[in-house]
Every structure is written in structure tokens, then in C-alpha cells.
């Protein structure tokens, strides 16, 4: 799936980050979400590598990346910590200034990078997400039922860890088949890889810690940035599923693009064909949108 990509694990201090890299041209970092790994970019990265130096990384606690030592306040699993990982990893590859695109949880890491390391990020794309604080502030019954990982995985240990450990295949199958995407788009070997990534107890704990951080410290970081008037200065592209929750839930507030304007000055966005995992369902459309946005100006 990544035949022309090199693979390596980079020590970033608190943990290690596994990544694959290929191509030439401006550097572009791609980040995945839950319950996936860098494999989610398998139908997008090779085409983008014709125009960019593409880096596909596993977030800390996910896939083949390492798991930091947990702490009571969940600080090692915040998007702030994850963002620092990627800044360090890209610097080790020789990229001090680069573009980044993140889907789902990766989108939250990506916008945290732009807020906290503004001199390092050139452009930012966020796929099927709204800001973390905005999502929690607007949470209702629809949110609780549709986005169950937010509340379930944020519960105190060991409940969510035990549930995932007993049935990782059920977690993956629900995500791939019930979040608006067509399960046919995920071949057996990809599904198996996502399930296998949830079989290791240390990684499962790290993933739950990341959701606990999102419910606590990540919300606080977003709120503090809003209160201080801190903003994303680089151009931001928001893409979302045309059949998913984001396409309708926030219409009365101007849609996902309007929510991103609370944090960013230069926002453009549109709906994409497919469900939550549209990069895997509509890779050509995703590549076209990203290539147009990230093309050197």
C-alpha cells in the first residue's frame, strides 16, 4: 500500500513516532484519526507524493508509534503534546516549515500545531472536524449517540480499556460501517490492520487517555486561546462529509467553516462526497482538493 515510501521510527523525547515518507517538493504531513492509523492515507498519499514530499505519521499511542507514560491529568496525551511530537519529527526529517492535513483526531493535532507553532506551519487542512471546544460546547443528545467515543472513551479507567480489549473488531466495524461511510471501501487487510492496532493494551490505554485529555485539558487550551484572542494565522481548509453530522448540525451557526473562523483568519471549506472516512471513499476528490489548496503560491 505504500510501496515507494520509506519507513522509520523517530525518537521525539517522550516517545517515538512511526512514519512513512515519499515524494519530492514542498513537505506535507498527513495525520490520521480514530480508530485508524497512517494507513488511512493509502489511497491519497501516493498521488500527493507526485507533487509533495509526503509524510504519513502515526500519532503517539496509535499504530506503530510509542506510548508515553500516562499522568493523572492526562497531559502527555493532549493535542499540545501530540503537536510537539510532530514538530520534532518533521524537524528530524529536515523540515522546519511545512503544511499539515489532519483527519478526525489528527485534525485536532494539526490545528494545535498551527496555534502553538505558527512559524512552522505554512497551511492547514482539517478533515471532518470542528474545534474541540466548539464540539463540546454544543454537545447534545445527537452528539452523545453519534459520536460515542467522545464520552465512552473519556470515562475513567479501566472501563473503556476493558471494553475495547474484549471486542476491538466491534469497535472498528462500528466506526467503518456506521459513521456514514461504505464499509466496502475498507478491504479485509486494512480492516484487520485497524483491529490489530487495538489489540495492544498499552496502545488502547493511550487512546483512551487521549480522549480523556480531549474532555479536559484540550477544552481548557481551546478556551484559553479564545479568551486571549490567539488565532490561526495561516490559510485553513475545512473539508467535511456531505452525508455526515457536520453537514447539518451546525447550519444555524453558518456551518463548519463559520466555527473555524472563531479560531482562524483565512478559512475556506466545502463538503466532500462520502461519509466520515471520505479520504478512503473519495480519494481522487480528496487529492484534488488538497493539491489545489497546498500547491505552492
GIWOLIN-V952707 format. One record per residue. SS is DSSP state (~ for helix, > for strand, _ for the rest). PSI is psi in whole degrees, -180 to 180 (* if undefined). Layout:
SS;PSI + SS;PSI
//
This chain:
_;-25 + _;55 + _;-38 + _;12 + _;138 + >;159 + >;138 + >;162 + >;127 + >;128 + >;120 + _;15 + _;-81 + _;-23 + _;-165 + >;149 + >;124 + >;137 + >;162 + >;147 + >;141 + >;164 + >;-175 + _;162 + _;-167 + _;139 + >;138 + >;119 + >;132 + >;128 + >;140 + _;179 + _;-163 + _;141 + _;42 + _;-175 + _;-169 + ~;-14 + ~;-19 + ~;-21 + ~;10 + _;-28 + _;-1 + _;-46 + ~;-45 + ~;-40 + ~;-41 + ~;-29 + _;-12 + _;-17 + _;-19 + _;162 + >;106 + >;131 + >;121 + >;117 + >;150 + _;130 + _;154 + _;134 + _;-6 + _;152 + _;-127 + _;7 + _;162 + _;173 + _;120 + _;161 + _;122 + _;155 + _;161 + _;-32 + _;2 + _;12 + ~;-38 + ~;-8 + ~;16 + _;163 + ~;-26 + ~;-45 + ~;-41 + ~;-38 + ~;-43 + ~;-37 + ~;-49 + ~;-35 + ~;-45 + ~;-45 + ~;-44 + ~;-37 + ~;-39 + ~;-27 + _;-6 + _;13 + _;104 + _;-13 + _;122 + >;166 + >;158 + >;141 + >;135 + >;137 + >;136 + _;-125 + ~;-35 + ~;-30 + ~;-34 + ~;-37 + ~;-41 + ~;-45 + ~;-26 + ~;-36 + ~;-44 + ~;-33 + ~;-40 + ~;-15 + _;58 + _;-30 + _;-8 + _;-19 + >;130 + >;-42 + >;157 + >;131 + >;134 + >;126 + >;117 + _;46 + _;158 + _;166 + _;144 + ~;-48 + ~;-40 + ~;-40 + ~;-45 + ~;-40 + ~;-27 + _;10 + _;137 + _;-165 + ~;-39 + ~;-45 + ~;-47 + ~;-37 + ~;-39 + ~;-39 + _;55 + ~;-29 + ~;-30 + ~;-44 + ~;-39 + ~;-50 + _;-16 + _;-4 + _;154 + _;147 + _;152 + _;13 + ~;-58 + ~;-35 + ~;-44 + ~;-40 + ~;-46 + ~;-42 + ~;-33 + ~;-36 + _;64 + ~;-31 + ~;-36 + ~;-39 + ~;-50 + ~;-45 + ~;-38 + ~;-45 + ~;-49 + ~;-27 + ~;-14 + ~;4 + _;33 + _;-3 + _;164 + _;114 + ~;-21 + ~;-24 + ~;-7 + _;98 + _;160 + ~;-39 + ~;-31 + ~;-47 + ~;-46 + ~;-39 + ~;-40 + ~;-39 + ~;-46 + ~;-34 + _;-16 + _;13 + _;-17 + _;120 + ~;-35 + ~;-41 + ~;-38 + ~;-43 + ~;-41 + ~;-40 + ~;-44 + ~;-39 + ~;-36 + ~;-40 + ~;-34 + ~;-38 + ~;-39 + ~;-34 + ~;-11 + _;-86 + ~;-38 + ~;-40 + ~;-42 + ~;-39 + ~;-42 + ~;-45 + ~;-40 + ~;-39 + ~;-43 + ~;-43 + ~;-34 + ~;-5 + _;21 + _;134 + _;160 + >;119 + _;-23 + _;159 + >;139 + >;129 + >;121 + >;124 + >;139 + >;160 + >;134 + _;-8 + _;1 + _;-178 + _;-38 + ~;-24 + ~;-19 + ~;-32 + ~;-34 + _;20 + ~;-38 + ~;-9 + ~;12 + _;4 + ~;178 + ~;-38 + ~;-41 + ~;-38 + ~;-36 + ~;-25 + _;-14 + _;-19 + _;-19 + >;149 + _;-34 + _;96 + >;132 + >;153 + >;166 + >;164 + >;150 + >;150 + _;129 + _;179 + _;-156 + _;-36 + _;45 + ~;-25 + ~;-27 + ~;-24 + ~;-38 + _;64 + ~;-38 + ~;-43 + ~;-38 + ~;-45 + ~;-45 + ~;-44 + ~;-42 + ~;-41 + ~;-41 + ~;-43 + ~;-41 + ~;-4 + _;138 + _;137 + _;*
//
